Amino acid sequence: MTHSIRLLALGCSALALAACGPDDIASPGTGGNITINNPPAPAPTPTTPPTAGNVTPAADCPTIAGGALRNGGTIAGPTGTYRVCTLPSRFTASTTLPYVRGLLYEIGGRVDVGTDNGPAATPGETSVTLSIEPGAILYGSGASFLMVNRGNRLNAVGTVQRPIVFTSRDNVTGLNAGREAASGQWGGVILAGRAPITDCAAPAATPGTVGCERQVEGEAQPARYGGATSNDNSGALRYVQIRYSGFVLSGDNELQSLTTGGTGTGTQFSHIQSHNSSDDGVEFFGGFVNLKYLVVVGAEDDSIDTDTGVQANLQYVIAVQRQGAGDSIIEADSTNALADSLPRQNTQISNATFIARNAGAAPLLRFRGGTDYALVNSVVVSAAGTGCLRIDDAETVRAADPALQDRGPLVFRSVALDCATPFVNGSNSGATAAQAQALFTSGANNRTPFTNTLTMTFVNGANEAAVPAFNPTQLSSFFDNVDYIGAVRNAQDTWYQGWTCNSATANFGTSNTGSCDSLPVYPA
C-alpha cells in the first residue's frame, strides 16, 4: 500500500499510530518456501508447566495514588482465576502498581499517564510517574493502549526472573493456545517525549525545534510528541514482554507493541520482547532510543521501523518472522515529507540476527528517504526468492554533507547475508542492485554468499564465528566492544533466557516464563 493512501502512525498523520512510510505493509507475494539452515525447535514445555486452577483470585484491588483501581470481578483461564483491577482512564499522580499473586491489571481503553505538558517544561507543571513492579501482568482488548504523555514517565522495570508482561485478554483466557498467528488483540505501549523530531504538524514550524510537534493519536483529546529537549526522560522499560498487540483502530491505522515519539536520552530501554504484533514490532519516531537486548518475534509488518529524525543505537537484537508473515525486518526513512529535514535519522545497529520467513515479501533490509544507517556485526538470513538489501532514493546513497547532517552512504561492516537474492534494485533514483552490492562489498569483512550455521534459530555456529568482528565503539560509546558477529555468540551466551517467552516461531529455552500463549505463574 502506498504512502499516499496509508494512515500513518505518530509521525505520519493526525490519525497516527500506524506503521510509517510507503509500501510498508506485508505483502503475501509469491515465491518458494523459506529454508533456514537450522529450523527452530518446537515450542518447549515450560520449566514448571502452569497447572489449570493453580492461581486463586486476590481478595481485592490495592489502593493506589492518582486514580482508583476499579474491581472488575474475576477472570479465569488455564492458569487459574484472577482478580481484575481496571486502571483509571488517567493517572493524575505518581503511583506504583504492585505485583500481587492472583491479580491482573486491565487496560480498559486508552489509559493516560499524566496529561500532555507540552513541548517544553514549564514551572510548576505536574509530572506523573507510573511505576510497575516486577512480575505484574497488564492486559487489554480491542482499542486499549497505554499512553505516556510528555513530561510524564513510565517505569516498567522487571527482572530476569519476573519480567513485566503487557498482553491481551485472549492470552489470559487461553484462547491463544495453539494459535501461532494470534495477533492484534489490543493496542500497545506508547511513550511520548520532548526531544527533537521532524515532519512537523504545523507547516511553518522548523524541524527539531520546540515548535515541531506531531500528533500521536487522533482522538477528541489528542496527545502529541516532540520538542527541543534532547535529554528528556520518559522513564525506563527493562525486562518487559509486550504480546499480541497491534489492534486496528480503523483502516490501516493500527498500533504496535512499543511506539516511541520524541523520547530523549534520559529514557532507558533494555531487555524488551515484542511477540506477535500485527503491525511493527517496535517503531521509533524522532528523538533518541538507546536499547540493548531486543527480541522481536512474529511481527506482521516491519520488525524495526524508524522515522522522523530518530537517533537510535541498538545492540544485541534478535528478530524472527513467523512462517509466511512479515514485511521488512528493517524499514528506515529519514522523513516522510522532505528528505533533508533535520535532524536526519541516524540509526546504528550492532550484533543482530535477522531471520525472514516470508517468501515474496518486501526486501529484508530497506533503506530510503536519505536515512543514515549503520549495520555491523550482524547475520541476515532470508528466503529463496526474497531480496535482502534494497536502497531507495538518491539522497540515501549520496556523498556526505555536513551542512545537511548527511553522513553519506549506508555503512555495513562484518555483516553476513545468507540470501537467495542478496541485492534488489531501488526506486526513485536509488541504488541499483549492482550499486547496492558494490556498497556492501566495499565494507570490511562483509560476506555474501554466506551459509549460516545457526542453531536454535539464532545462536552462532562455526561459519558465524569465522567472520571477523568490527569494533562498534567506533560508531558510539553506547556500544560494547565485541569480538563476534550476530546477536548470540554461542551456546554459553544466554542473555535471552529467563525473561522471554516461547513460541513455535522462536524457542528461547526452558528456563524462562514458558509459552507465550500462556501466562507466567510465579511463586507467592
N, C-alpha and C positions, 0 to 999 in steps of 0.2 A: 504494500500500500504506500502510495507516495506521500511526501511531506505535505503536499497541498491539501490533502483531504484527511489527514490524521489529526485527531485532537491530542495535542502533545502535553506530556506531563511537566509539571513545575515550570521549566524554563521555556515552554513552547506554546502555551495558550492560557487564556483565562480559565479554561476548563482543564487544568493541568492534572498531573499525576498519571500520565501515560508514558510509555516508552518514547524516547525522543529521537528525532531525526528521520530522514527519508528512507523508505524501503526497509523499515526496521522491524517488521513483524514476521513471524515464522511463515515459511512457505513449504507446502508439502513436497514440492519439487518432484524430480524423478531421479532415477539412478539405482545403482546396485546396493547390495547390503553392506552395512558397515562391518569392517573387520578390524578388530583391535588385537594386538599381539597376545595379550593376556586378558581374556574377558573377566568381568567381575565375578567373584564367588557369589553363591546365593546369599540372600539376606540371612544373617546368622540368628541363632537363638540368643536372646539377651543372657547375660551372666546370671541374673536372678529373674526368671520369667515372671511377669506380672500374673497374679492369680485373681480370677474373677471374684469380685466381692471382698478383696483384702483391704480396701480403703473404706472407712466409715466417715460420714459427714461430720465436720467440725460443728460444735454446738451453736455458734453464731458468728457473725462477721465482727472483725476487730473495729475499734473506734480509731479513726484517723483524723488528722487536721485537713483543712482545706476543702471539705466536702464530705458528706456522709456516704458510706457504702450502703447500698440497699440489699437487704436479704432477699434473694431471689429464689429461695427454696432449695431444692436439691436437683442434681442431675446425675444419672447413672450411666456407666459404661463398663467395658470389660475389666477395668482395674478397680472397680468399686463405685461407691456413691459419694458425691462431694457436695458440700455446701457451696452455693453460688452467691458471690458477693459482687454486685454490679457496681462498676465505677461511676462516680459522678460525671456529668457531661463536661465539667470543667473543674480542675484543681485550682483553687484560689489561694492556697497557702502551701508551703513546703510540708511534705509528709512522706512517710515510708509505708510501703505495702509489705507486711511481714510474711515470711513463709509460715504457713500453718498446715499441718497434715490434714488432709480431707477437705481442703478449701481451694476453690478456683476463683479467680477474678474475671468477671465478664466485662469485655469492652462492648458496651451496648450502643453502638452507633459511633459518631465522631466524639472522641474524648480529647479535650484540650488540656495541655499542661500550661497554665497561666494564660494571659492574654497577650496579643501581639504588642510589644513595647516599642515598635518602630525600628527604623534602620540605624539609629544611634541611641546610646544610653542617655537618659535624662535624669536629673536629680530627683530622688525620691520615688523612682519607678518601683513597682512591685515585681520582684523576681521570685518565681516559684521553682522549687526543685522537687521532682518526683523521684524518690529512691525505691528500688525494688530489691528485696533480699534474695540471696541465692536459693534456688530451688522453687521459687514462686512460678506458678503457671497462670498465664492470662490467655483468654480465648475470646474470639469474636465470630460473627457470622454476617454474611452479606456485606453491606457498605459500612462496616465498622472499622475504625482505624484509630491509632494514637497519634495525635498531632502535638509536637513540642514547639511552641511558638517562640519567636525571637525574644531574647532577654530572659529566657527560662531554660531549665535543664532537666534532662533525664539521666539519672544514674542507675542504670541497669547492670549491676556488676555481680555476675555469678561466680562460680568456682569450677574447677575441673570436675569435681565430684558432683556438684549441684549447679548445672547451668540454669539460667532463666529461660523459660520456654514461652514464646508467643505462638499461638496456634488457633485452630478452628474448632467450632462446636462439633463438627463431624468427627474430628480427631478424638475429642473427648468421649463421644458416644460409641466409638468403634466402627463407624460407617466407612472409614478409610482402609480398614483391614483388607489386604489383598488387592487394593485398587492402586496400582503403581502410578496411574495417571491422574490421581486426585489432585486438584489444584484450584485456585481462585475462589476459595470458600470464605474469605474475609479480606480486609484491606491490607494493612501492614503498618510499619512504624515510620514516621516522618519527623525529621529534625530540621528546623528552620533556624538559620543564623544570620549574622550581620556582616559576614565577610564579603569581599568584592565579587561581583558577578558580571555577566554580560547579558545581552538580549533584554534590555530594559523594557518594562511595560510602557513607560512614558516615552513617546518617540523622541522628545527633545532631551532626555536625560543622557548624561555621559556615563558609559560603561565603567564599572569599577569605582564609582563614587557613591556617596550616601543617597543620591537621587535615583540610583539604579536599583529598582526592585522588580521582583516577579511575583505573580500570583501563584500560590500553592494550590489552592483548590477553590473552584468556582461555586461557593455557596452564598447564602444571604449574608453570612458573617465570614468574609474571606480571610485567609491567612496569607502572609507574604514572607519572602526571604530576600536577603541582600542588604548591603550597606558598605561601609568602608573600614570595618574593624577586623583586621587580619587575624588578630589573636583572640577573637571571640570564642566563647566557651558554651557549647550546648550540652555538656555533660560527658558521660562515659558509657560505652557499651562494651562489656567484656564477658566472655563465656555466655553467649546468647544464641539460642536457636529460634529461627523465625520460619514457621512451617505453613504450607498450603495457602499462601497469600495471593493477592492479585485480583481481587474481586472487580468485575467490570461495572463501573458506575453507569456508563452509557456509551453505546457505540464502541469505539476503540479507546475509551477513557478509563483506564484501569490503574490500579496501584501495583506496587511490587513489595518484596519483603522489606527492604530498607531503602528509603529515599532520603538523601541529604540535599539541602538547598542553602548555600552560603554558610556552611559551618566553618568555624575558624580553627586556628592551630591549637587552641586550648581544648578542643574536643578530642576525646580519647576513644580509639577503636582498637579492639583486638579480639581474636577468637570468636568469630561470628559465622554461623552456619545459616544459609538460606536453602530451604528444602521445598521444591515443587512450587515455585512461584509461577503463576500463569502468565506473567509478564517478565520483566527483567529480574535477575537475581538480586543485584544491587544497582542503584542508579545515583550518580553523584553530579549535582548541578552547581557549578561555581564554588567559590570558597576553597577550603583546604580539607583534604582527607589523608591522614597518615594511618595505615592499617596493616598490621601483621597478623597472619593466620586467618585466612578467609577460605571458607568452603562453600561452594555454590553447586547444588545438585538439582538437576531436573528443571531448570528454568526454561520456559517455553518461548521466550523471546531471547534477548541477549543475556549472557551471564554477567557481564560487567559493562555498563553503559555510562559514558562520561560526556559532559557537555557544559556549555555556557561558562567557559573560562576556569574550570576547576583545576587546582594544582594538587595532584594526587600522587602519593607514593604507597605502593603495595608490595609486601614481601611475604612469601610462603602462601601460595594461592593454589587451591585445587578447584577446578571447575569441570564437572562431568555432566554431559547431556543425557537425558533419557533416550532410549531407543526410539528413533523416529520423531523426536521432538526437539525444538530449539532452533534459534536462528543463528546469528553470530555468537561467538563467545566474547570477543571484544568488539564493541562498536564505539568509535570515538569521533567526536566533532569538536572543533574549536567553538563555533557558534552555529546557530541555525539561520541567522539573518545575514550578517556581514562577517565574512571570514576574518577580517582584520580588526574586529573589535577587541579591546584589551580589558582585562588580562586574557592572553591567549592560553587555551588549555595546554597544560603540560603534565602528562601522566607518565609515571615511571614504574615499571613492574619488574621485580627480580624474583627468581625461584618460583615459577609457576609450572603446573602441569595441567594442560587443557586436553580434554577428551571429547571429541564431537562424534555423535552417533546418528545424525540426521542427514542421510544421503540426499543430495539435491537442494539443501538449504543454502542460505547466503554464505559467502566466504567466512571462514572461521575467524580470521583477523581482518577487520575492516576499519580503515582509517580514512578520514576525509575532512573537508572544511578547514584546511590549514592547521590541523592539530599538530602540536609537538608531542612526540611519544617515544619512549624507550622501552624495549622489551629485551631483557637479558636473562641469562641463566635459566632458560625455560625449555620445556618439552611440549610439542604440539602434535597431537595425533588426530587425523581427520579420516573421513570415509572415502571409499572408492568413488570417484566422480565428483567429489566435493572440493572446491577450491580452498586453499589455505590462506593466502595473503592477497588482499586487494587494496589498492591505494587510489582514492578518488580525488579529483580537483587539483589543479596546477599548484595552488597555494601549499598543498601538503608536501610537495617534493621540491619546492624552490630552495634557493640558497638562503643561508642565514641572513637576517636583517635585524640588528639590534633595535632600530627605531620602531619596529613592529613586534618586538619581543619574540621574533621568529628564530628558533634555534636551528632551522634548516631541516633537511630530510630526516625521516624516521631513523632511529638508532636500533640496531639489532646486534647483540654480542652474545656468543655462546648459546645460540638458540638452535634446537634440533627440530626439523619439520618432517614428520612421518605422514606424508600426504600423497594421495594418488595424483593430484593436480596442485603442486605447491603454489603456483602463481597464476593470477587471474587479471585480465585487463580491467583497468579502472575506467571511470566515466568522467565527464566534464574536464577533458584535457588532463586527466590524472595519469598515473604511470601505466604504461602497457605492462603486460605480463613479463616481457623481456626486461623492461626498466626496473620493475619490482624485483626481479631475480638479480639484476646487477647490483641494486642497492643492498639486498640481503647478503649476497655473497661477498660484498666488499667489507662486511663486518667481520671482525676477528672471531675465529672458531665457530662460525655458524655451520650447520650441517643439513644438507639435503642433496640427494636422497638419504634417508635415515630409517633404520628399522628399530622400532622400540623394543625393549626387553622388560617393560614394566610388569611388575607383579601386583596383585591386589588392585589392579587398575591404575594406580598412581605412585607406586613405590619403585624407585630406580633399580635397574638391573645393570648388567655388565656394559651394555652399549652406552647407557646414560653416564655411567661412572667414567667412561673413557673420554668424554668431552671436557676439555679444559674450561675452567670457570673464569668469569670476568669479576673483577672486584667492584661491586656496586657502590661502594663508598665514594667512587669517583663521580657518581651521579648526585649523591646526597648523603649527609651524615646520618640520616634516618636509617639507612640500610646496615645490616650486619655484613661484614666481610665473610664470604663463604668460599669453599673450595669445591663446590659441586653445583650442577645444574638441577632443575626440577624442584618440585615442592617438598619431596620427601627423599632424603639422601639414601637410606637403606632401611632394612627391617628393624634396625635399632633406633631409628628416628621415629618417635611416636607422638609428636606434638598434636596430632589429630585425634588421639584416643581420649576417652573419658567423657568429654563434653559434647560429643556429636551423637547423632542417631543414624541408624542404618536403614537401607532400602535395597531392593534388588538392583538399583542403579549403581549404588556405591556402598561398599561394605567397609566400615571403619573398625571392625574387630568386635570382639565380645565384651571388651572392657569399656563400656560406655552406657548410655541411657537406654539402650535396646533399640527396638524397631521404631522408625519414625511414625508408623501408623498406630502406635500405642503410647500412652502417657508414661513417663518415668514414675516409679514409685520408690520413695526414699524412706529409710527408717525414720521413726518419730524423732 
